[in-house]
């Protein structure tokens, strides 16, 4: 390759990179008239399929709707596996993640986060017949959880000798516990409470261990460096908090009239919290 050709290639490559660097996702979203949001669709009440309408609904879905409305565009939901959330965002297949995503330092290296939208913890559900009363008793035993989330590293940190088996979704992992494929199930406390409530009379055979594995601040995920979109997302969330709509959404999906029966909301959507 001659120097001239090499120089031209460098200039062309640099120009291309500059174009990428200056591309504005917010403008693109408005131009196409659509906000594509990645959701799990398997994590009630954050995002799940309504058995009557067969549509994906939930707390995080309502947050996404509010953001799309603020931007003046249509909302399109794309159902994702836990492990696929960040790759799908990075590859541009979705504009935003509303997918029970924990905000931690490790993920900050590859994506940006909105204000904290929910604060929960991770706990362990066990069968009473196992005799397990504390985390330390899980050493050397098989535990099931969700693939690609923070549940696996957190239980390994708490009990280094645990044998972890992962599944693509929380419901599949919970089913595995019921089928005897593990002695315990690790998940976010909200999901555990929801799944526990669904057991009905069979709930008497299970219990949730009292110790928290971690405190999990959940947030919406954005691609790195999209400052204009993040400003719009955070601004919408602040408006929801200020107007009282955020409290109404919490009561709608988590409050005393729901299966989860949370009496109060222990957080506000006004800060940027990080796990640990």
Number of C-alpha atoms within 10 A of each C-alpha: 6 7 8 9 10 11 12 12 12 12 12 12 12 12 12 12 12 11 11 10 11 11 12 15 17 18 12 13 19 15 10 10 15 17 25 22 25 28 30 27 24 21 21 23 22 25 23 21 17 13 8 6 8 9 13 19 19 22 22 26 23 16 22 27 18 18 22 24 14 13 20 14 18 17 19 16 23 16 18 21 18 21 14 15 25 24 13 18 21 16 10 13 14 23 23 28 28 25 27 25 24 25 26 18 11 9 14 13 9 13 18 18 26 25 24 23 24 23 19 18 16 21 26 26 25 24 20 15 9 11 10 17 15 13 19 13 13 21 15 13 13 18 26 28 29 25 19 18 19 19 24 21 13 16 25 15 12 16 17 14 15 20 17 21 17 20 17 17 21 26 17 16 25 24 14 21 21 16 10 11 16 21 23 29 29 27 25 23 20 21 22 22 17 18 20 20 14 12 12 9 8 10 14 11 11 17 16 20 15 12 13 15 22 18 17 24 23 26 27 27 28 24 22 15 14 17 15 12 21 22 13 17 24 21 17 20 23 17 15 20 16 14 10 10 14 21 18 14 17 15 19 15 20 22 18 13 12 13 16 19 14 16 11 12 13 9 14 16 22 17 13 15 21 18 14 10
